[in-house]
Each structure stands twice: as C-alpha cells, then as structure tokens.
Amino acid sequence: MGDRDDRVAANRLESVRVVTTKADIVWDIALQLGVEPPKMSTGSTEPREIFDMVNHTLGLGLESHLTKPEIARQIVEASGKPWNADYESHGGTVTKLGLLAVRAAVQHFVGS
C-alpha cells in the first residue's frame, strides 16, 4: 500500500504548477480564465492586458481608464477580499503579492 500512496503523491506533485514569477502568475490567471496568456514585457512588469482580460471575461464592468493598480484593486475587492498597500508599488505597478491576490479573486469567481 505504501508504493501506491507514493505514486499518488508523486502524481499530485506533477500536476501542481509552482508559481514563482510574475509571468507564472499571469499565465495561471489566463489559464483560469480559459484565454491565451498575454505577452510579457521585459523585466517584471505585468501587462495591463491581463487585468482587462479578467474584467472582460468575468463581466465585472470595470472602467477602462483605471490604472493597473486601480483595476487590480477593484478585481480583488469585487471578490470580497481587501486590497493591501503592499499589493502595488510606485510607478503604477502591481506587485507579485498583488498579482497573487488577483489570481485568488479569479479563482473565487470561476470556482476553482
């Protein structure tokens, strides 16, 4: 029985995608939405397009003129979770923690 348990555990580990970078998180969000992931720019800047995809695909009706942190915040708050100051950084960027919060919000809406 121990060998079978080991195989089951190994199969579970293989099916879990480890999220380590912003690009991985953006990819996971797109996967949850069932859309093609947007192209990532150089560095660790997340594309605005991922937030627009979330808004459009989930039908949230958020305004298009919002900055990336503003639309990310509204996505997270629409799921009933709070937005924390460390979810965004100066210069209009959403941090890795912010992207993880958006990913959790998407999971909330799609039921995964």
N, C-alpha and C positions, 0 to 999 in steps of 0.2 A: 504494500500500500504506500510505502514511503517513496518509491520510484515514481508512482503515478502522481502523487502530490507534488513532487519536484518538477515533473513535466508540466503540470497545470500551472504552477507558479512561473516557470520559465516562459510558457506561452503568454501569460498575462503580462510579464515584463516586456516581451517583444511587442505587444500591442499598445504599450503606453509610450507616447511620444514625449520625450523630455524637453520642456521648454526652457531654453537658456538665453535666447537673444530676443531683441525686439522683432527681428524678422520672423523668428519661430512663432511668436505670439500673434503677429499679423497673419501668418499662414494659418494658424489654428482658428482664428476668428473667421477667416474666409471659408475654411473647411466647415465650420459650424453653420455658416450661412448658406453653404452649397454654391459658392461663387468662386470664380478664378481669383487667386490672390493678386493684389496689385504689385507692380514692380517696386522694389525698394530702392531708395536713393543711396548715395554713398554715405558712409558714416552710420550713425544710429538714429537717423531721423525717420520717423514713421510717416508714411504717405497719408495725406489728407483723405485720399480716396477710400481708405478702409473705414473711416467714420461715416462717409457718405454712403458706402455700401450697407453699413449697419442700419443707418437711418432709413434708407430706401427699402431694403429687404424686409426689415421688421415693421415698416409702415409707421414709424414713430412721428412723422410730420414735423421734424425739427427744421428750423430755418436755415437756409443755405449760406447766409452771411456770417454765421458763427465761426469763431476761430477754432483751431483743433482742440485746445483745452476746453473751450466752452461747449462744443458739441460732444466731446468725450464725457464731460461732466453731466450733461443732460441725459446722455445714454445711461450712465451709471445710476443717476438719480431716478430715472424712469423705471428702473428695476427695483426701486425701493431701498437702495443702498446709499450711504453717504459718500460724498466726494471729499478726499483728504488733500491738504495742501501739498503733500509730497507726491501727488499724482501728476503734477505739472512742474515745469521748470521755466526759468526766464527765457524769453525768446520765442514763446508760442509753441513749445514742445511738450508732448505728453511723455512722462517718464515710463520706465518699464513697469513700475507698480501701477501706474495709471492704465497702461495697456492691459495688464492683468485684470484690473477692475472692469474694464470694458469687456474683456473676454468672459468674465463671470456674469456680467449683465446679459451678454448674448446667450450664454448657457441657460440663464434664467428664462429668457424669452422663448428659446427653442426647445426647452425641456430636456436638455442633455444632462 
